[in-house]
């Protein structure tokens, strides 16, 4: 073979068949790899698009179901009157259940306690459940309150059985939380309405999850909870319930299976072409070159067409235009209709197309394939109707290829079903709107909001906006004219006494009269503050000129928060209720006025908890606490009873209440200023069905009576004690004086009968001695009388240590002679309120007695201590003297002229005087002593 006519570069390849064949193999392998990679990307993108469409449709279905629930809860909340009591709950609930088949039950939950359920049958277990007290329900319930939006809790295990979600819409009355309007949807119903069950489960499966707010772990609720993190999946968030919806591919590696065979074929073809090149280079170069070039072009074209046709995400088919026979069908077309490729070739276009999809004209013209494009119906192998967006394109007719059409069909069944669901939802909403027992308006406030934005009033302070609107009434009138009324229901016509909606809308100027301008102004302020709802009372005038009071509820429909294009306004007629409320208010005012004139605290409380629910204004005058302070705490009464009276008072009241017995008792309470107030509480027990239900009574201030009684008792006790002392003193005086007078009389008798002067002198000396004794006795009695008669003693703040030092100086000679050791244990600068003369006398008598009666066989030791016993100050003086036998002498220690030792200087007057001085200062003195061990005196100082 002569290769010289070719360029040097080509000759290099022609001269090296093996090298050329290997290079060809490498090149074609690269091309095949590139095509396979492109095919992989197309398959993956198609898979992602299909999964995203499926997930989007399911998500839309779930959100649509939840939006329907919003309408249900809103309508249910509108049944609550101004007293917080639902009206016609069962009737409204029944209609709501009939209009929304996805809902299993509706609830009203005042103060977080489930009180109203429809239907009640099968839901009895949930009645009286306090969701705000339940740890696993409280957090999600409070989330809807804090956001003031509807929130779906769960999925959770329902009290009435099964798994479900609970949508709670927070209801506020006068800006105060009332409770919840709620719907219950079984989890199976939610999944069924979402369309999850209709998705091809051979390729995908769903998973539904939510994060546990405590553990922060993700909880899965659908079957097949195996770990799918390694599988291809996509997800979306459903914010109404903080849920996460996953769509997971069952066969994540099937992409590789689809490209594995083409890759292998490409690799084999590359090898074959390499071998072919090696073989063909042995024949004439020009022929081989042409053959090789044409083969490469044909291969590339075929691979590209085959890849696009087979792996397209929409159904593609080649159909004979005259017979309707399928020539070529791709995989997606077969999957859409449920046939295999071989079965499709046995069908024709007319058989698989629903008869409704072929027009009469097409049947008349006998056109099997319509020439136009549009939405058509197909009948699948199972008989199910599938909607498809059909595009028909005729191919160029040639002798080799007769008239042929290429058909591209995109499955839009889910979209059609979704549109149908939305249409039904609109019909249900319209029915609820028209049949609502409350007058409803559907209005468009978008132009009003735009106008307020032009005036730069949006997000301004509410007080500033109100001032501006009051100063510019023309702005309010302009806003009224900008409100567009979309629709009103039949009840609204009855309220305004008109025959048609047209007549009502035409008379808006009459409805929004001067009396109702304030209500409309509040709506404008709510718009400027970005609020989504408003509840207020207003006044309207009907077509007959009659004024009616209405409760106006202004709510923005979800989804229109930014534009305010759709607003639901309810105007419930409350004229009769207002009239009744005014009568009740006047009656209450008269009763309260009468109660507040009573000289005592009138009250009412719960019989079980003693939590007060009424207290009259006299509580502030008697105890200093206002009614609001008293009612703010459930345990206020118990918390303010005097600590010493609290236990027996609570027990006594509980005992009497349990026996349904009225009772009258007295106890003390602590007033706001800290004073102790005595109360007489007269209690009546109110019973229902034999059980105490509540308590009512009156607390009468008897503090002055108690103080007078205490003063009387103190005076009585004082007089009694003084009488006892006086009687005792009289015994002492009569005994001692009689003894001296008897001695004097005897001596005088002896003097008269004496015969000698010496004997008379001796009797006279004896008479002098008796006279001195009498004088000494009189001095002692006079001193005691002075102590008892000195009622107005002057007390001063005295330094106790200084008086101890003074007494020790006075007794220094005795202390030194007997070598007495005196120890003082007390804080520095101890001050006491006492009479100076009495304090010095008391210390002198006790310390001198300790020295006088010291033990002869040991060194005298005296210990003086300052201590406290039961919050009382005590001066304790102890010695190690001879001691006192208290068994024999307990009644003699503080008696007058009572001695209990053999000392010649014992007169029995010192401790008697000391006891009287301590008593006069309001204190007390006790003694503890044992013979031959020592004595301890304790002086209690007030």
Secondary structure, DSSP 4 states (H G I P E B T S, - for coil): ---TTS-HHHHHHHT-HHHHHHHHHHHHHHHHHHHHHHHHHHHHHHHHHHHHHHHHHHHHHHHHHHHHHHHHHHHHHTTB-TTS-BSSHHHHHHHHHHH-TT--EEEEEETTB--EEES-TT-GGGTT-BTTT-HHHHHHHHHHHHHTS-EEEEEEE-TTSSEEEEEEEEEEETTEEEEEEEEEEEHHHHHHHHTGGGS-TTTEEEEEEEE-TTT--EEE-SS--S--TTS-EEEEEETTTTEEEEEEES-TTHHHHHHHHHHHHHHHHHHHHHHHHHHHTTS-HHHHHHHHHHHHHHHHHHHHHHHHHHH-SSEEEEEETTT-BEEEE-HHHHHHHT--HHHHHTSBHHHHB-GGGS-HHHHHHT-SS-SS-EEEEEE-TTS-EEEEEEEEEEPPP-SSS-SEEEEEEEE-HHHHHHHHHHHHHHHHHHHHHHH-SS-EEEEE-HHHHHHHHHTT-TTS-HHHHHHHHHH-HHHHHHHHHH-EEEEE-HHHHHHTT-S-HHHHHHTHHHHS-GGGHHHHHHHHHHHHTT-SEEEEEEEEE-TTS-EEEEEEEEEEPTT-TTT---EEEEEEE-HHHHHHHHHHHHHHHHHHHHHHHSSSEEEEEETTT--EEEE-THHHHHTS--HHHHHT-TTHHHHTB-HHHHHHHHHHHHHHHHTT--EEEEEEEE-TTS-EEEEEEEEEEEEETTEEEEEEEEEEE-HHHHHHHHHHHHHHHHHHHHHHHHHHHHHHHHHHHHHHHHHHHHHHHHHHH--SHHHHHHHHHHHHHHHHHHHHHHHHHHHHHHHHH--S---EEEEHHHHHHHHHHHTHHHHHHTT-EEEEE--TT-EEEE-HHHHHHHHHHHHHHHHHT--TTS--EEEEEEEEETTEEEEEEEE-SS---HHHHTTTTTSTT---S--TT--S-HHHHHHHHHHHTT-EEEEEEETTTEEEEEEEE-
